[in-house]
Amino acid sequence: MVHVKLEATVVDILKEKIQLIETDKGATYLVGPIQLPVNLYGETVIFQWYCWLNQCEVTNDFQEIIDRLSSANLAEHQQSSVLVYGDFKNADDAQIRMHSICHTGDIFGSKRCDCGYQLKQSMKNIVEHGTGALFYLANHEGRGIGLFSKAMAYVLQENGYDTVEANEGLGFVDDSRNYEDAMHVLKALRTKPVTLMTNNPKKVEAMRNAGLPISGREPLWGDKSEFNEKYLQTKINRSGHLGEEGAHPND
């Protein structure tokens, strides 16, 4: 391991931008806010960006933190982050989105899912509302199975499996996502109620189980096409997502 002695000015700057959140598994280090101008439907919108990293050991020694990072090869492992808009801490109501990373939908614009639409639309909704936060959860690819496994699941889907059957056919559960890290970060950024943009009641349940106040839920349906019609219907029929009317199909 190479130890690089940080200059005093560097340490002073980092102290103002790194927040330590202690958890029952160690610590979550939250870096930010960092001004991030974003191109949103042709308009430049200024968000405040944070990124977080989980570590088993807790320390306020910034030299030690940097030493750990330089030897951890973090470029091989994705980290989650959050985009914040407006006075997120103090506003009476704020909209949030817990968005699971989707390499194919978010980056390539794949029409096999609605993830890319949900990402951009939730950001648009937050700006129009005046304040909110988009949590981008990097360890949620394929509802928790990872990108390579998701590619294999796609092969099964091209051979007649639905999304649930494909995940289960590879030995996974339908949905293995965990929101614990995001809940710790949300609590550090805001304690007032939030409106959650989601069609998934499991996300609402996760927030309530974490003791976070919820003022409401906003559905986020759109970008339906011949390519994702079966996928969207499977979300409702097999994974328990709420339909556009806000109810389960059998309610």
N, C-alpha and C positions, 0 to 999 in steps of 0.2 A: 504493500500500500504506500502511495506517495502522499506525504503530508505537506500541504501548501499552507504556509502561514498567512492568514488573512490580514490585510491592512485594517487599521483601526476604523478608517472611514467606511470600508466595506461592511464591517461588522455592525457599525452604527446604522447603516442603511437597512441591512437585513433585519435588525431588531425591530424596526418600524413596520416591517412587512410580513413577518412570520409569527403566527399565533400557534401556541401549543394547546391542543385539546387532549386532555388525559382521558383514556377509555379503559375498560376492564381488560383489554388485550395489550395495553401499552400506551401509545400516543398516536394522534393524528396531527401532522404539521400542515397548517393552512397558510399558503403564501398568497398575499394580495392585500388590498385591491390593486389591480393593474389596469390602466386605461386601455380599452380595446375597441377601436373603431371597426364596425362591422357593416358590410354591404348587405342590406336587407331589402330585397325587392327594389333595387336601384337607388335606395336612399342610405346615406351613411348615418348609422346610429351608434352612439357611444355607450358601450357596456363597461361594467367593472368586472374584471376576470379574476377568479381565484383558482388555485390548483391545490390538491391535497395529496399527502403521502402517509401511509401507515407504517409505523415502526414498532418493534416489540419493546425496545428500551426507551425510557423517558429521560430527556436531558434538555437543559436550557443553554448548554455550551454550544455556541454556533460553530466553533472550530471543529468540535466532535461531529456535529451534524454534517458539515461539508466533507469531512474525512469519510464518513459512512457513504455518502452519496457518490463520491468519486470511485469507490470500490464496488459499488452495487450493480453497475452496468444497467442503470434504470432505463436506458433506451430500448432494452429488450423487453421491458414490461410497461404496459400502458398505465397511466395514472388518470384518475377522474378529476373533473373540474366543474366550476359553476360560473355562469354568466349572470351578473346582477345588474338590474336597471332601476334607476330612480332611488328614492330614499327607502331602501328595502328594510332597514332596521326599524324605522319609526312610523312608516305609513300605516294607517288603520287597517287597510286590506291590501294584500299583495297576491298576485298569481304566481304559482310555481309549476314547473314541469320536471318530473323525474324521468329523464330520457335515457333509455338504454342504447348504447352504441350500436350502430348498424353500419358496418363497413360498406356493404353493397348499396343500401338505401341512402345513407347520409352522404357518402362520398361519390359513388358512381351514379346515383339517381335511379336505382333499380325500381321497376314497377311491380316487382313480385311482392312488395310489402307497401305499407303506408308510412314507413318510418321517416323518410326524407321530408314528406309533406308535414308530418307532425312536428318535426324539428323546427322547420322554418315558420310554420303557422303559430306554434307556441311562442316563438320569439316575437312575432308580429303582435300577438295578443298581449304579451307583456308590455310592449312599448305603447300600444294603444290604451292599455289600462293605466299606465303611468308608473308602475313599479312592479317588480317581480324578479324571479330567478329561474334560470334553466340549469338544472343539474345534469351534467353529461357523464354517465356512469360507464366507465371503460371496461369493467369486468362483467358486463351483462350481455355480451355478444351471443346471439342465438338463444336468448332467454337463459343465459348462463353456461352454455355448452362450449363456447369458444368458436373462433372463426373456422378452423379446419374441420371441426365436427359439424358446424353449420353447412359447410360445403358438401359434406357427405350426406347430411340430411336433405339438402337440395336434390342430390342424385336420387334419393328415395322418393322425394316428392314428384320428380319427373317420371317415376314409375308407379304412380297411383296412390302413394301415401299422403295423408294430410300432415300438417305441421306437428301435431301432437303424436301421431303414429310414428313419424320419422324420428323424432327425439327419443321416444320410448324404444323404437327398434334398434337404436344405437346404444341402449342401456342407460339412458338418462331419464330423469323425470321430466314432465312437461315444462316446468318452470322452476329453476333452481336459483333465481336471483335473490340477492340479499341487499337490503337497503340500510343496514346498520350504520355504515360509514357516512352515508349521505345525511342520515338523521342527526348524527353528531355535529356535522358541519352546519346543517340548517339551524340547530339550536344555538350554535355560536354566532350566527349571523342575524337571527331574528327570534323573538319570543312571542310576538303577536300572531293572531290567527292568519291562515293562508287559504286561498282557494286553489285546489289541486286540479290541474288540467290532465285528465286521464279517462280512459274507458275501462280501466282495470280496477275492480274493487279491492284487489289484493294490495295495491299501493295505498289506498285509503286506510285499509286495515293496518298496514305496517306503520303508518304515521300515528294512528290512534294508539297502537300498542307501544309506541315510543313516547307517548304522552304529549304529542304535539297538537296544538289546537287547530282545528280545521273549520273554516267558515262556510265551505261549500265545495262542490265538484263541478267542473265544466267539461262536457264531452269534447272529444277531439277526433271527429270522423271527417274523412274527405279523401280525394284523389282515388276514388274507386275506378277500377278498370277491369277489363277481361282478364288481365294478368294476375290480379290479386283478389278477385271476387271470392274464390274458394278460401283463400287465406283469411280474409276478413270474417267470413261466415264461420270458419272454424274457431276463431277467437271467441265468438259469441257462443256457439253450440258446444264447444269442447273445453275451452279455457275459462269460461265464466265471465267474459267481458260484457259490459253493459251495452245494449244496443243504442241506436241514435235517440230513441225515446226515453232512454235512461233506465230500462228495465231488462231483466233476463227474458229470453224468448218464451220461457215457460211460465213466467209470472202471470 
